[in-house]
Amino acid sequence: MPNPLEEWYLQLPLFTRIYTTGIVVLTLAIQLEWATPLSLFYTYHATFVQGEYWRLLTTFLFLGTFSLDWILNIYFIVRYCRDLEEGSYLNRPADFMWMVALMCTTLLAISPYLGTVFLGDLLVSSLTYMWSRHYSYLFINFMGLFTTSAAYLPWVLVAFSSLVENRWPVVDLAAIGVGHVFWFLGEEWPRRAESGGIRVLRAPRVLCKLMHQDLDDELDQEVVAEEPTVNVDSGDVAEATVDSELPTIEKADMHGTTVGEKYYSSSDESTKQDFASTSAVEQTDPSPTLHQRTPFSHSLTDHD
């Protein structure tokens, strides 16, 4: 029977478990002097000219030696990456992996302009920003000092690191910018009508099949539907247009007596008979109680 630590480790989602394991193993190797930071950082010349391609990976795994800052970064990875994988990307593991890969590629491309060679902190900051946008409705307590909305967490961390390290947060702001771009392209843009429902950051089919992600093309047609409009005219509830999953309603008066076609499928005879008997009972009572629900209100309630 696994011990609690092993059980907790095995319950971590795929990316969080792999990334955390890589960081811990690499940090232990440095502590034991099996490796040096000089062989881990990323530069174009060392990576592509000298052929040391492992630097493309180790630059994201090195978060410094064991320290309070290292522990905080591990906490952010375990907490926030896990929330993203098990929440917003629960049924889209391939999309999450693909998004992280593109994010790493972007950080590698802009690193020469930022003057930094270790990109682990930047990746953690970008993922933390994405978490703050997905869970902006939460409130967190920052080191027991004050409580703030999750949406402001990245900016609180930027201000805190600037005060502690006494430097301009250019690198931190760049990481937040990268996180915002990928959040917008992955989550906000597909919901806009002008996008046509196309997911710009959707993972390739090969990766989807490898990670057993649904390949349903209907996901590419997710466009925000317009809210149904209700027009009130002379005490009647006018026709309302709702989505195809809801039954069709032509007209109903304010007392619950339906006028026109009832809200059932024409192919369901048993439903017709049941509703006909119910309608007959309604017509015998000219003064329904205030708690009586019209077919129109019943349909909208079920939709909510």
BELURPE-V123040 format. One record per run of one state. SS is the DSSP state (h for helix, s for strand, l for the rest). FROM is the first residue (numbers start at 1). LEN is the number of residues. If there is no record, write none. Layout:
# BELURPE-V123040
SS,FROM,LEN
SS,FROM,LEN
This chain:
# BELURPE-V123040
l,1,3
h,4,7
l,11,3
h,14,18
l,32,5
h,37,3
l,40,4
h,44,6
l,50,5
h,55,7
l,62,6
h,68,21
l,89,4
h,93,22
l,115,5
h,120,15
l,135,4
s,139,4
l,143,3
s,146,4
h,150,16
l,166,4
h,170,22
l,192,1
h,193,3
l,196,9
h,205,6
l,211,6
h,217,5
l,222,10
s,232,2
l,234,2
s,236,2
l,238,13
s,251,3
l,254,4
s,258,2
l,260,9
h,269,16
l,285,10
h,295,9
l,304,1
